[in-house]
Amino acid sequence: MHETGLSNAPWRKSSYSANGESCVEIAPADDAIATRDSKNPTGPVLHFTATRWTAFLRAAETGTLKPR
């Protein structure tokens, strides 16, 4: 999905990514968190609800991410 409505969104990368090229960027989008690949800013965007985003971050921090 290409998100033209997010063209002026305040996209940001993690401070841990420094000048890395393989980064995920996030931006607030209505009642969701939008995510995209920093190498392809006009490419697909994934949307997560706040609840799902919090669960994802918690799983990433604790090392409990599981593929579906």
C-alpha positions in Angstrom: 0.0 0.0 0.0 1.4 3.4 -0.9 0.4 6.1 1.5 0.2 9.5 -0.1 -1.5 10.9 3.0 1.7 10.3 4.9 4.0 12.3 2.6 4.3 15.1 5.2 4.3 12.8 8.3 7.1 13.2 10.8 8.9 10.0 9.9 11.8 9.1 12.3 14.4 6.4 12.7 15.7 5.0 16.0 18.6 6.8 17.5 20.3 3.4 17.6 20.4 3.2 13.8 22.9 6.0 13.5 23.7 6.4 9.8 22.7 2.9 8.9 20.9 2.3 5.6 18.8 -0.7 6.7 16.3 1.0 9.0 12.6 1.0 9.8 11.0 4.4 10.1 7.9 5.1 12.1 5.3 7.9 12.1 2.0 8.6 13.9 -1.0 8.0 11.6 -4.5 8.7 13.0 -5.0 6.0 15.6 -2.1 3.9 14.4 1.7 3.7 14.0 2.8 3.7 10.3 6.1 1.9 9.5 8.2 1.8 6.3 11.6 0.9 5.0 13.9 3.9 5.1 15.6 2.7 1.8 12.2 2.9 0.0 10.3 5.8 1.5 7.7 5.8 -1.4 7.1 2.0 -1.0 4.7 0.0 1.1 3.6 1.2 4.6 2.4 -1.1 7.4 0.0 0.2 10.0 -0.2 -1.1 13.6 -2.7 -0.2 16.2 -1.2 1.2 19.4 -1.9 -2.1 21.2 -0.2 -4.2 18.5 2.7 -1.8 18.3 3.3 -2.0 22.0 3.1 -5.8 21.9 5.6 -5.9 19.0 8.0 -3.6 20.9 7.7 -5.7 24.1 8.3 -8.9 22.1 11.4 -7.4 20.4 12.8 -6.2 23.8 12.3 -9.6 25.4 13.4 -11.7 22.5 10.0 -13.5 22.2 9.1 -12.6 18.6 7.7 -15.6 16.9 7.0 -16.0 13.1 3.4 -16.8 12.2 
